[in-house]
Amino acid sequence: MNELNVLRKLAEQQQHGPLKEMAESLYQNTGNPAILPLLASACAHLGLKQQTEILYGQALESLAELDYDGRCDLAAVLIVMQRLNEANSMLTEILIEQPMHALGHARLGYCCLLQDEQSCAQQHFEQSLALLPSRLVVHGNLLNLYLNQALYQQAQEQLDKAFEQLEQQCDELPSGIYQQYWLQFNTVQLQLWLKNEDSAQAEDWLQQLCEQQQAGECEEALFIHCLQQYSRLLAESDLHQQASYILRKYFKQYPNNSDLCLTLSELAQVQGHFIQAVNLLHKALKNDSENITLWIQLSSACVHRFDKKARKAAEKAVALGQALKDTPEQPLAQIKRLRAQAGNALAQVESQEQNFDLSQKIYRDILAEHAHFLPALQGLAQQLMQQGHIDEALELFERVKQIDPIKGHSALINARRFPEDINTLDKMAIAANQPSMEGSLKAGILFQLASAWEKRQEFDKAFGFAKQANAASKQFLPYNAKKHRNQCARLRHAFCRALFEHRKECGVDSSLPVYIVGMPRSGTTLVEQILSGHSDIFGAGELGVIPQVVQGLSRWERHTGSGRSYPDCIDDLNAYAAEGIANNVLTELIELAAEDKPDAKHVLDKLPHNFENIGLIKFLFPNAKIISVRRDPRDIAISNYFTDYQAKHGGMGFAYDLETIGEQLADHNQLMHHWQQIFPGEILELNYEDVVDDLEGAARKMLDYIGVDWQPQVLKFNELQRTVKTASVWQVRQPIYKTSKAKWKSYKGHLAPLIKGSNAKILPDPITNMLTLPQPGFLTDGVALYKKNDLDGAERSFKKMLHHNAEHAACNYMLGLVYLSKNHLDEGIVLLEKGLAKAPWHKEWRNNLIKAYQLNGDTEKVQALQTRPAAKIDNDHFAVSDNLHTQVN
């Protein structure tokens, strides 16, 4: 019957909507039972489960009336319904009776493929094509099999046959179906070129396709799709830099293509280049400002780093989503999904800013309409974990598992709920080896597998997965151990005993801030959780307040063109500046505590790496309490090595290699020894093992040190309802346990790199470019004197700085202004020129130099400076208030 051939053609071309419509009409008119399996197949692919079951039952009742093709169609329904064993049996019976049935071999091959019987699947696909070489879908399945088994020569031969068949069927295939196979086969060809290390041929093909597009012989969207596919294949082969290069090459020719911008942004984020990713999305939005997907992606790229930008982007996405109208091009179902994605972006922003009630409402509103929307399920569950609502979080993770088993099991492992069967872990291992934009391995899943096998006490296997996970992560983490070592040396040099002896007037007399420091995974979160149970103490978590002070000081030095940075510049902070900075820190801490504990006498900042900033902390707050948490360094190392940090691009790069962990441990020990010498008896050292062995004794010791009365409720730290966002989120919800002590012994055979790193001599580069100022404030004092018109006083102050730092841009510039005010035009102009050359981003310095040229009659120099392109201003400069913009009158 010719109509059946047409229906089977629609099924082969995956046109399930037209297939359903035509099959229903034909069955009404003819009642032919052979139509029922095809109609059931269409309904199954369209997700119409109940209708599929009814039609399958009707077809099964008419099984005796079906020929071999009809029975193959019925087996296809079973495959879509995931009843693979039944399908396998039915197809095997057909081939016993009719061993040369091409469709039977194709269907059984696909069934075997789904059952992970690759060798059997290959045999049936090859037999099917030998009998009927025109079936393009079978070519595609066989090509994927060859690729999965690394049979590249066979794949190339098969691909040539597939292209030949595609061209023979070009006229009879609908254009969309032809293009679908064309893309599929050319993607395989790109894969084969890369597997054979022949990227030059791939890039030549892309260039030819680009030329065809520019000549009007193919659509821009088709070329961009192929370019995206190639860049993704490069990334999947761990060739991320090559992928970035090829995308940027064509981005110059297609600068307004939003899809290309999105791919470049995604690739930049994978590599940790977040500012670059944000800039690309901004560029795309300039040309496509109503693109809701771009706004959602921008919010996602900003949410952990640029709070204000993330909020603005999410709110814009929500507004655009609400304005969408139901059209044939954009049906209601698609609109609802876009609105859910936009709402989820806003919920992430609210959660990041700890507006938990609001974020929870948004998440729950999304799930009320889209019960299986994974991003909302995961986001809400993670937030509930942070807030200590463990049971509900686990329920949500179980729902995630039903939808996406790999994501669900990964989340549950993070919450210390491990799969009981090895089969699940094996499936996760397969998923971890599926290439993606991240690369050839998925590090996150590998970290979960390491934890799961550790739980099963198969330590060598656990370490193997951890090693794979760290290697996969490390390719994007350009951690420089030498640079860190040099920075620690500069910290010791800058924050020396002499500094504190000569700057006794600096700082604020406040005991409000308490700093908990130590190596990551040393027990700082546990210590904070214990102390936060006290009524006078507020635990603020890991704050970026002190690092922001550090960044601000370095920005100021770049702004003034001093050539210095933190910590070198600490000796230039006078008492007034130090007091202002300290009071700003106090204000922020008080505001953080205001909602939960407005009467708190102490606020905890438990950013572990503040151990590097103890000198600055004591400079600003001489009476600040500092608790240094110590732990067996081997346990610290293993715990870091088994942890995937969200902040790995922001300073945790050392934690993905045992040798660099060892070097960081050595740097930490030397730095803490230095601080103990500078501040003897002022820093409380606390061993994690002592806390585990004697919780009450350790708690009393800490509270006595801080200066508050004993409160027994601190011992119930695991019952405390507060938000915890660190990698220890699940641990602090448990009572004290001792299994984390001496865990390193299970991995002692793998610790050679750690021992090498920690025992190596600490040899930083010689410190040759750190000057020491005898007193602070030469620049700021000079500016103040200049504004009071005390030109001689200002001149002396600026010259004192230039005696120590002759290249200081702002002091050269300000001394130039002094000379101009004294009518020494030539000398003043030379100094203004020198200052502007060192810091060309200052527009007012440039304008003042132009005015000085005009006063001196240097018209050629005026014209030359006016026509010279203005220097680009680093974004950092926008964050610094400029009090050096003094006008030439």
N, C-alpha and C positions, 0 to 999 in steps of 0.2 A: 504494500500500500504506500503510494507516493507521499501521503500526508505524514506517515510515520517517519519517513526519511527526513522530511522537513523538521519535524519535532526533534528528532535526534540531532539534527544539525544545530538547532537552537540550543539544545542541552550542551553539546560539545563547545559551542561558542559562549556558554555561560550567560545566555540572554534569558534569565529565569522569569522575568516579568512577562515578556512576549510569549514565552513557552507556556506559562500558566494560562494566559488568556486564550491562546489558540487551542490548547489541549482541552480546556473546559468546553469551548464551542464545538470542537470535533466530537467529543465524547457525548455531548447532548444530542448531536445529530446522528451519530452512528452507533453509540453504545459499545464500541469496539474495546474489549478488555485490555488490549495491548497499549491503549492510551493511558490507562490508570497508573502504571509505574512511572511514566514520564511526568504526568500531572503531580503525582506524589513527590517526585524528585524536585520539581519546581517549588512546591510548597515547602519542602524541607529546607531548601537553600534560602527561601524567603523568611524562614523562622516561624512558619505557621505549623506549630507542633501538633495541635489537636487535629487539624485538617489532614496533616500528613499521616497520622496514625489511622484515621478512618479510611483514607484512600489506600494505604498499604494493606489494611485488612481486606478490603474489597478485592484488591489485585491478587492477594494470596488465595482467596477463595476461587479465583479463576486461573490458578496456576497451570492447570492441565491444558488450558486453551492458549497458553503463551508459548511462542517459539523460543529459540535460544537467545535471540536478541532481546525479546521481552523479558526473559528471566534475568538477563544481564542488567536490564534497566531496573528490575526489581532489587537486584543485589546492590545497585548504586544507591537506592533509597536507604538500604540498611547501612551502607557506609556513611552516608550523611547523618544518619541517626546514631552513629557510633556503636552500632551492633556488629562489630567487626568479625567476631567468630562466626556468626550466622552467615554473614556475607561471604566469608572465606569458604564455608562449607557449600553454599549454593553455587559459587563460581567453580569450585573444584569439581562438583558433580557435572556441571555443564561441560568442562574440558575433558572429563573422562569420556563423556558421550560424544563430544565434538572437539577433538584435540587441536584442530586447526581454526578455532574460532577466534578471530583477531580481537574483537571487542571483549570477549571473555578473558583473554590474556591481559589486555590493558587494564580491565577492572580488577582482576586478581592481583596484578602487579601493584596497583595503587593501594589495595587492601593490605598487601604484605608490607608496603612502604610505611603505612600508618602503624603497623604492628612491629616496626623496626626490624624487619627481616629483609635486609638490603640485598643480599645475594639472590634470594628468591624473587624479589621485586625486579631486579635487573634482568634476570632470565625471562620473565614474562613480558617485560617491556620490549626487550630485543625481539622476542618471538612475535609479538603483536605487530611491530613495525616491519618485520620480514614479510608478514602476511598482508599488511595494509599500511604502506609507508606514508600515506597522506594525512594521518591523524597528528595534527600539530601539538595537541595537548600531551600526547605520549612522548613526542620528541622532547618537550619541555621537562617532563618528569624524568626521563632517562638522562638528560643533560645534568639535572640537579644531582642525580645519583652518582654520575661519574665525577662531578666536582667534589661531592662529599667524601668520595673514596680516593681523591687525588689522582684519578685516572685521566690525566690532562690530554694525552695524545688521543685516547678514545673519545674524549669529550669534543676535541677539535674536529675530528672526523665526523662525529654525529652532528655537530653544529653546522658543518658545511652541507650535510644532507637536509637539515632542518631549514636552512636558508633557501635551498633549492626548492623544497616543497612550498615554502611560503610564497616564493615568487610565482610558482605555477598556479597557486590559488588566489593570486592578487586580485583578479577581476571578479571572482565570485564571493570574496569575503567582504562583509560590511567594513567601511573605512576604519571605524573604531576598533573592531576586532583585529584587522590587519595591523593597525598601529600598536595594539597591545602585544601581539606576538613579535612584531619588529623590535619593540623596546625590550621584551624579554630576551630575545636571542642576542641582541646587541649587548645587553648587560652581561650575558654569559661570555660573549667575546671579549669584553673589557676585563672580566675576571680572569680569563685564560691568558690574556696578554700580561696581566700583572703577575699571575702565578709563574709565568715563564720569564719574568723580569724583563719584559719588553714594553716598558711604559712609553717609550718613544713612539711605537706604532699606535698605541692608544691615543696619545696626544696628537699625532698626525691625523688620525681619524676624527678627533674632536675638532681640529682646525678646519678640516675639509667640511664638516657639518656646519661649522660656524660660517664659512664662506658661502655655503649653499643657503643658509638662512638669510644672510645679508643680501644675497642675490634674489631673494624672494621665493626660493625653491622649497623651503620648509618653514614651519612656524617657529617664532621665537620660543614659545612655551616648550616645544619639543626639544629644541637645542638645550635650553636651560635644564630641562628634566635630565637629559643625558649627562650634562656637566655635573649636576647634583649627584647622579648615580655614580659617576666616576670618582668624585671627591669622597663619597661615602665608602666606596670600595677601597680607596687609598687609606682612609682612616681605619677601616676594618683590618687592613694589613699593617697597622701601626705606622703608617707613613703620613702622619698628621701635618708635618711641615710641607710636604709635597702637595697635600690636598689644599692647604691654605694658599700655596703659591699659584696653583692652577686656577683656583677660584678668583683670586685677586687679579690674575692676568686678564680674565674675561670680564671681571667686574668693571674694569676700566672702559670696556666697550658697552656694557649694559649697566650703567651706574644707577638707573632708576628701576631696576627689576627687584621687586620686594622679595620674591622667592629666593633669589640669589643672596640678598642681604640676610634673610633668615638662616640660610645654610651656613654662611660665613660666621654669623653670630653664634650659632650652635657649636660650630667647630672651635671658635675662640673660647667659649665657656668650658668646653671639654678640656682645653689646654690650660685653663686657669687665667685667661686674658679677659677679665671681666669688664674692665674699662673699655677695651677695644670692642667687646660685644655690645655694650650699651651704646657706644658711639655709632656702630653700624645700624642698630635699631632706630636710633634717632634719625639717621640719614634716610632710612627707608620711610619713616613716618613723615618726613618733609615732603615726599612725593606721593604718599598714600596715607594721609592723616586720618581717614575714616576706616582704616583696616583694623578691625577689632582684634584679630589674631596677633598683629604686631604689638598692640598695646598690652595684650596678655603676656606675650613673650618678654616685653620690656620690664613689666612688673616682676616676672619670675627672675629675670637676670639681676634685678636690683634688690630683691627682698632681703637678702642677708647682708647687704653692704651699703646700700644707699636708700635709707628709709623713706625720705621725702619723695624721691623719684618713683619708688615702688608704689607708694600710695597714689600719687598723681596718675600714674599709668593705669593702676587697677580701677580707680574711680572713673577714668575716661572710658575704659573698656566696659564697665557696668552701664554707663550712660549710653554708649553706642549700642550695647545689647538691648537696652530697653526701647531704643528707637527703631529697631529692625522691624520690617514689615514682611508678612508672609507673601512670597512670590513664587512662581514656578521655578525660577532660578535658585531661590533660597527657601525651601519648604520649611514649615513650622518646626519639624523635628530637628533640622539643622540649627535653626534659630535658638531653640531651647537648649541645645547642647552648647552653643556659643555663650549663651547667658550663664549657663552653669560654670563654664570655664572662667568667665569674667568674675562671677561671684566667688569662685574658689580663689582666684588671685587676690581679691580684696580680703577674704578670710585669712589668707596667709599673712597679709600685711598686718591685720589686726592682731593675729596670734603672735607675730614677731615683736610687736610693740606691747605685748602682754595685755591687750584689751580682750581678755579671754571670754567674757560673757558675750560680747558682740560677735567675736569670731565664731564661737560655738553656735550662736543663733544662725549665722549665715551658712555654716556647714550643714546644720540640721535642716534648714529650709531647702538647700540644694538636694539633700538626700530624701526629703519628703516627696520631691518630684522625680528624682532620678536615684532610685534606691541602690543601683549598681554603679554609681559614678565613683570610680576608684580614687581619683585625686582627693575628693572630699572625704571618703572613708578613711584614707591614709592620713590626711591632714588632721581630721578630728581625733582619730585614735592616737596620733603622736602627741597632740596637745594634751589629751587626757592623761597620757603617760607622764608628761612633764608635771602635770598638776597632782599626780598621785592617785588618780582614779583608775587603778590598774585593771580591775575586773571588767569595767565597761570598755576600756581600751582593748583588752584581749578579745572581747566579743566582736568588736569591729574588725580586728585583725583576722578573726575566724571568717567573717563575711568576705574580707578581701581574699582569703584563701580559696573560698568557693568560686570566686570569679577568676582569679589569677593565682594558681597554686604556688608559683615560684615567689611572687611578691608577698603573698600571705605567709609562707613559711619563713621567708627572710625577715619579715617584720616580727614574727613570733619568736624567732631565734634571738633577735635583738632584745626582746622582752624576756629572754631566758626560758622560753617554752619550746623545747626541742622535739623534733619528729622522733617517733619511736622506731620507725622502720628504716632500714638502710636503703630501700628502694627509693624513698623520697629524696634522700641525700644524693643518690646516683643521678636522679633526674635533675636535681639542682646543679650537679657538676656538669651535666650536659648543657644546661642553660648557661652556665658560666663560660662555656667555651663557644657560645654562639657569637660571632662577630657583630659589632655594632659601631656606631660613631665613636664610642669610647675606645675601641680597638679590638684586638683579637680575643681579649678576655674581659669579663665583667668583674672588676675587682670587688665590688660590694658583695656579690654572691659568694665569692671565694672567701672573704672574711667571715661570712656567716657559716660557711662550711668548716672553716678552721675552728670556730667556736663549738660547732656541733660535734665534731670528731674529738675535740678536747673533752667535752662532756662525757663522751663514751670512753674516755681514757685511752684512746688510740693516738698517742702523742706524736709519734713520727708522722702519721698521716695528717694530723692537725697542723703540724709545722710545715708540711709540704704545701698545704693549701695557703697558709699564711705567707709563705715565701713567694708563691705565685701572685697572691694578692698585692703584696708590697712591691714586687717587681713591676706589675702592671700599673700601679699607682705612681711609682717613682719616675716614670718617663715624662710626667708632666710637672714634676716638682724639682726645679733647679736649685736645690738647697746647696749652699756654699758653706761648708764646715769651716774653712779657713777664714772666711769673712766674719762668721760668728765669733771665732776665737779672737780675731783682731778687735772686734767690737768690745768683747769682754775685757781685753787688755786696756782699751781706751777708757772704759768705765772705771777700772781700777785706778788708772792714772788721773782721771778727772776728779773722781770723788775720793780724794786722798785726805789724810788727817789734817794737812795744812789748810785745805779749803774750809773745813768746818771750824778750825781754830780762828781763821780770819773773817768768817762770815757769821759770827755768832748772833748778829742782829737779825738774820734772815729767818723766815718761817713764821708760822702761826701757832700759838700755844693752844692746841686743841687735842683732846684725846678721843674725839668722835670716831675717826677712821681707825679700823683694825684691818691689817692686811695678812691674808693667809697665802703663803707662797710655797713653792716647791716644784719639783719636776712633775710634769703631767703624769697622772696615774700613781701618785705617791700617797694619796689619801686626803687631798685637800677638800674634796667634796664632802667626805664623811665628817671631817673636822668642822666644816661650815654648818652642816646639818645639825650636829650636836650643839654647837654654840647658838644656833638660831632658835633653839627651843627656849632660850632664856628670855624673860619678859623685857629686859633692858637692851637686848641685842637684836638687830635686824640684819638678816642675811640677804645681801643684794645680788649675790651671784658673781659671775665673772664679768667684771666691768672693764670697759675700755677707757676709763677716765684718765688713768696715768699714762697709758700709751698715747692718748690724744694730746696730753700736755707735751710729751716728747715730740710728737709730730708738729705741734704748734711752735715749739722752740726752733726746730729745724726750718720750718716755713719762714719764721721771722728772720733767721740768718740768711736764707736764700733771698728774701725780700730786700734785705739791706745790702746784699752783695758782699758779705763779710768773708766769704770763702770758708766759713766754719759751719759746723752742724753739731747736733747733740751727740755725745756729751761734752764735746770740746768747749761749747759756749756757756757752760753752767757758771763759769767764773765771771761772766758779764751780767749776771742777774743781781740787781741790787735789792735792798730790803723792801722797797716799795713794790717792785715788780713781783718778787717772790710772794709777798703778802696778797697781792691781787690774784695771782694764780691759785694760791692755797685757798683763798676765800671762794673762788669760783668752784673749786673741787668740793669744798664743804657744802656749798649751796646745792650742788647736784646730788650729793649723798643725802642731804636732809630731804630733798624733794622725792628721792626714791623711797625713803622710809615713811613719808608722810601718810600714805594711804593705809598701810598695814600696821605700822608702829610709830605713830607721830611723836611719842614721848621717848623713843629709843635714845639711849645714852651712847650707844656705839653702833656703827654700821660696818658690816664686813664686806670687804672686796677680796674675793678668793681667786683672782686671776693668777694661775700658777707662775707664769713667766714674769710676774712682778719681782721675782727674785733678782732679775737684772736691774730693776729700778729702785732697789732699796736706798741707794744713795740719794736719788731725787726725792723719794718719799720722806726721808729724814731731813733733807734740806728744806722741804716745805712744811713738814710736821715733825719737829724735833721730838715730840712726846708720843708719836704714833706707836701703837703696839703692832709688832710683827711676829707672826707665828710661822716658823719654818718647819714644814712637815718633811721628815726623812723616812726612807724605806729602803729595804735591801735593794741595791741598784740592779741586781739581776732580775728581781721581780718587777721592778719598774720597767726594765727593758722589754721583758716578755709581754707585759701588759700593753705597752705602747705598740709593740710589733703586731699584736693581735687586734688593734683598734683602728678603725677607719674614721678619721676625724673630719667633721664638716668643715673645719677651718684649715684643712691641709694646705690650701694655697695661701694661707695667711700667717705662716710662721711655724707650722707643724711639719714641714717637709722633712726634718731630721728623723721623724718617727717611723720612716718607711725603710730603714736600713739599719741593721744591728751595729755596724761599725760607726755610723754617724750618731746613733743613740749613745754609744759608748763615749764618743767625743763630747757630746752635749752633757753627759753625766759628769765627765771630768771638768768641763768648763763650769758647771753648776757648783761642784765641790770647791773649786778654787775661788770662785766668786763669793760663795758663802763664807769661806775662811777669811777672805778680805773684809767682808762686812762685819764679821764677829770681831776682827781686830780694830776696826774703826769705831764700832759701837759695842764695846765689851759689856756684857750683861744686859743689853737692851733688847735682844732678839731671843724669843723662846724657841728652842729646838725641841721638836716632839717627834718621837718615832711611831710610825704607823703600827708596828708590831706591838708597842706598849699599849696603844689604844685598844687593839684587839684583845690583848691579854687582860687588861685592867681598865675597863671603860670608865668606871667611876673615878679611879685615881687620876686618869688622864684628863677627865672633864674638870675635876677640882683644880688640877694644876693650871689649866688654861683659864678658868674663871678667876682664880687668884691673880694670875698674871695680868689679866685685863682690868681687874679691880672691881668686880661685882660679887654680890653675895651668892652663895650656893643655892641652886634650885634643882630639886631632884628630877623635874620633868625633862631635863636635858638628856637623861638616859633613855627616854622613849623617842629617840630621834627618828626612828622608822615610822612613827605614827604622826609625825608632824606634817600638816597640810601646807606645803609651799611648793612653788614652781622650781623644778630642777631641770636645766637644759643641757647639762654636760653629758659626756659619755658614760657617767656613773648613774644615769637617771634611774635605772632599776635597782641598783645596789643599795642606795640609801633608803629604799622602801623596805629593806629586809633587816631583821635583827643582826647583831654582830655575828659573823661566822669566821672561822679560822682557816678555811680551805685555800684562801688566797695567799697564805704565808708559805714561803719556800716553794712556790709553784715552779720556780726556775729549775728545780731538780729533775722535773720530768723532761726538760729540754736541754740538759747539761751537755749532751753530745752535739748541740747545734750552736754553742755560744762562742766559738773561736773568734768570729768577727767582732763580737761585743768586747771580748777581752782585749783584742788588738786595739780597738778604738779607745777604750777606757784607760789602758795602760801606757799608751804612747805618750812620749814627752810632749808637754804643752809648749809649743814654740811659735808664738805669734810673731808677725813681722815687727821689726823695730819701729818704735813710735818716733817719727822724725818731724812731723808737721803739726804738733800740738803746742801752741804757744800758751803761756800763762800770764794773765793780766794781773797786775798788782792790786787793782781795785776795780769794782764793777761800774758800769754806767757811763763810760766816756761819751758814747754816742747820745744816749738819751739826756744826760746832763747838759751836753753841748747844745742839743736842740732847744732845751728849756731856756738856756742862757741866751741863745740867738733870738728866741721869741720875745725875751725881755729887753732885747736890743743891747745886751751886754756882749758886744762883738769881741772884745779882747778875751773875756772869760770863755766864750764859745770857741774862739780860735785855739786857746790853750787846751781845752778839753779834746777837741778834734785832733790836734797835733799829738797829744799823748797817745790816743788810739793808733794813729798812723805811725808813731814810733815803734809800736809793737806789731802792727799789722798794716804795712804800707799799701796793701792792695784793697783795703776796706772801701767798697764803692760808696756807701752812704756818707762816710766821713770825708772822703775826697770831694763828693758833691757838696756837702754842707760847708766844708772849708772854702770851696769855690764860691758859695753864696756869701760867705763872710767877706772874702776878698772883693767880690763885686760891690757889696755894701760899702766897702772902704774905698771904692773907685779904683781898685787894682784890677782893671778889666782883663788884661792879658793873662795874669796869673790865675784869676778866677776862671776864665774860659778853659785854660788847660786842665784845671781840676774838675770842672764840670764834664769836660770831654772824657776824662779818665773814669769818672764815676759812671757816666752813661755807657761807656764801652763795657764796663763790668756788669752792669744791670740794665740792659737796653729795653726792658719791659716797662720802665717807668715813663709814662706819657708826659707827666708834668716836668720831669727832669729834662726831657727832650724839648718841651715848650719853653722852659726857662733858658736852655742853651740857645734856642733860636732867638729869644729876646736879647740875650747877651751878645750874640753875633750882630743883631740889629743895632744895639747901642754902640758897638765897636765899628759899625760900618762895613762888616764882612758880608756883603750881599751874596757873593758866590757860595759861601758856606751856608747861608740861610737857605738858598735855593737847593743846594745839595742835600741838606738835612730834611727839608720839606718833601723832597721827592724820594728819599730813601724809604723803602718799605718798613713799616713798624714791626718790631720784633714780636713774635708770638708770646703770649703771656701764659705761663704754666697755670693750670687750674688751681694749684695750691695757693697762688698769690691772691686769689679772690677771697680766701678765708682770713687774710691778715689785714687789720686796719692800718692804714698808712698815715702816719703823723709826720711824714717827711716831705709832704707836698707843699713846700714853702715857695711862694711866688716871688719872682723878680719884679720889682716895681720900676 
